[in-house]
Structure formats: C-alpha cells, structure tokens
Amino acid sequence: MTEEEKAAITAEAEAEAQAKAEAEKAKDNSGETEEEKTSREARELEEQNYKTELEREKKRNEEKDRIIAEQAFKLRDKKRDEKADDNDDKPLTKKDLEVMLENERQNSRRELQSEIISEKAKKMAGSESEASLIIEIHKNRVFPKDLSIDEQLEEAYAIANRKKLIKQNEELKRALAGKDTASNNDAGTHRDSTPLEESKMSSNDVGALKAVGFAWDGKSRLYIKNLGKNKVLTYDPKTKTQKIVEK
C-alpha cells in the first residue's frame, strides 16, 4: 500500500469519526429545552474564547522567549569577545560552585511552583481550557514581588475572564440604574416586605440585584451570585463593590 493510499484511508476514517461524533452530539442535544440550548451554546462559545485567548498568550510567550534568547546570545557573544584569552579549563572555584548550586535550587523552586500554580488554576477554572489560559497568562506576566501566588493567580483569572466580568458588571449597573426609571406610581402597589438585613437598600435596588442572579446572604451580609466551579461573585451594598471569591 502506498503512502497516498494510507493517507486517504486515514482521512476517511477521521471524517467518519467526526461525523459520528457530531451525530451523537446532535442526538444528545435533541431533547434539550430552548433555555438549555442557549446555556449550552453560551458555554461552547466561552470555551472557544478560552482556546483562542490561550493561543494568543502562547504566541506572546514564544515571542518573549525569542527576544530573551537573542539578548542572552548577544550578551554571551560580547563576554566571549571580551574574555577571549581566558582559560576555560581553569579549576572550579568555591564561588563558581555556589553559583551552580543556587541555580539548581532556583530551578527546583520553579518546578515546584509550576505544579502548585497548575493545581490552583485548575481549582479556580471551570474547564481545562480556562485553567490552561490562566497558567499561560501567569507565565507571561511580571507581578510585584510582594504578591502571593494566590493573588497573582486571581489577577490572571481576572485577565482571562475580563470580557465576562465586564459584561456582568455592565448588567448589574443597568439593573441598578433601572430603579431610576421605575414609575412613582409603583409606590402604591404591593411589594413583599424587605428582610431586615436588606433594609438599608431600596426595594428597587434589591429587585435589580435579584434580576441579574444575586441573592442575599445574611451570614456574610453580602449579595452573592453563583458563578459555578466553587466561585461566587459578591456585591457589598455598603461599598457598592464586586469581588470574585472561592467558596
């Protein structure tokens, strides 16, 4: 069998497998409601966005590594020219040994840290693609030295989900702004009594928050919206600020 025939058979098998997978997917989705379909399509679009951003981050990292490698090569070239007459076979000094050992320790710390970062990113993320994007963003950023790994990853998570977070923030602002357009005649209509914990906010404010998925948590005295995968978005009625936290 020629290579062309083998390639043709492989391509045909892959096409059949893809067609079968699509048929199974269509079968699985055939009984879903319109709401379930919309939710599934939103998740698929979000997943594709993560993959697209991941490829962009990888290209940024590759370009950064290329520039660093070029600069390092030029620096080594310069030092080699400056010390062309040095004897490379001279005995290893105590200082040289200390430098080598320190480099080994740093490499070990980096390897250990990469495993920790990977585990933490997976716990924060809702999918493998999102976790990979968080890790790649973290790798491609320089953070202040006083930031812990958790704080660094929180920033990486915010960058990875910036579009979603901005959209949620805009929805919340629109919902809260909607109270200003409510008719004054609503004051005479019946409303459920506001819980004591929420008494400092108007009924319109409370309704606007609930309209975008927030629920009052009496223990933390915050409004909470479940984002899935052990993450929640909180809204503090006192400071009017939002924050993503893990459960």
Secondary structure as the mmCIF struct_conf table of DSSP 4:
data_model
#
loop_
_struct_conf.conf_type_id
_struct_conf.id
_struct_conf.beg_label_comp_id
_struct_conf.beg_label_asym_id
_struct_conf.beg_label_seq_id
_struct_conf.end_label_comp_id
_struct_conf.end_label_asym_id
_struct_conf.end_label_seq_id
HELX_RH_AL_P HELX_RH_AL_P1 GLU A 3 ASN A 29
TURN_TY1_P TURN_TY1_P1 SER A 30 GLY A 31
HELX_RH_AL_P HELX_RH_AL_P2 GLU A 34 GLU A 82
TURN_TY1_P TURN_TY1_P2 LYS A 83 ASP A 85
BEND BEND1 ASP A 86 ASP A 86
TURN_TY1_P TURN_TY1_P3 ASP A 88 ASP A 89
BEND BEND2 LYS A 90 LYS A 90
HELX_LH_PP_P HELX_LH_PP_P1 PRO A 91 THR A 93
HELX_RH_AL_P HELX_RH_AL_P3 LYS A 94 MET A 124
BEND BEND3 GLY A 126 SER A 127
HELX_RH_AL_P HELX_RH_AL_P4 GLU A 128 LYS A 139
TURN_TY1_P TURN_TY1_P4 ASN A 140 ASN A 140
TURN_TY1_P TURN_TY1_P5 LYS A 145 ASP A 146
HELX_RH_AL_P HELX_RH_AL_P5 ILE A 149 ALA A 160
TURN_TY1_P TURN_TY1_P6 ASN A 161 ASN A 161
HELX_RH_AL_P HELX_RH_AL_P6 ARG A 162 ALA A 177
HELX_RH_3T_P HELX_RH_3T_P1 GLY A 178 THR A 181
BEND BEND4 ALA A 182 ALA A 182
HELX_RH_3T_P HELX_RH_3T_P2 ASN A 184 GLY A 188
BEND BEND5 THR A 189 THR A 189
HELX_LH_PP_P HELX_LH_PP_P2 ASP A 192 PRO A 195
HELX_RH_3T_P HELX_RH_3T_P3 LEU A 196 GLU A 198
TURN_TY1_P TURN_TY1_P7 SER A 199 LYS A 200
BEND BEND6 MET A 201 MET A 201
HELX_RH_AL_P HELX_RH_AL_P7 SER A 203 ALA A 211
TURN_TY1_P TURN_TY1_P8 VAL A 212 GLY A 213
STRN STRN1 ALA A 215 ASP A 217
TURN_TY1_P TURN_TY1_P9 GLY A 218 ARG A 221
STRN STRN2 LEU A 222 GLY A 228
TURN_TY1_P TURN_TY1_P10 LYS A 229 ASN A 230
STRN STRN3 LYS A 231 ASP A 236
TURN_TY1_P TURN_TY1_P11 PRO A 237 LYS A 240
STRN STRN4 THR A 241 GLU A 246
#
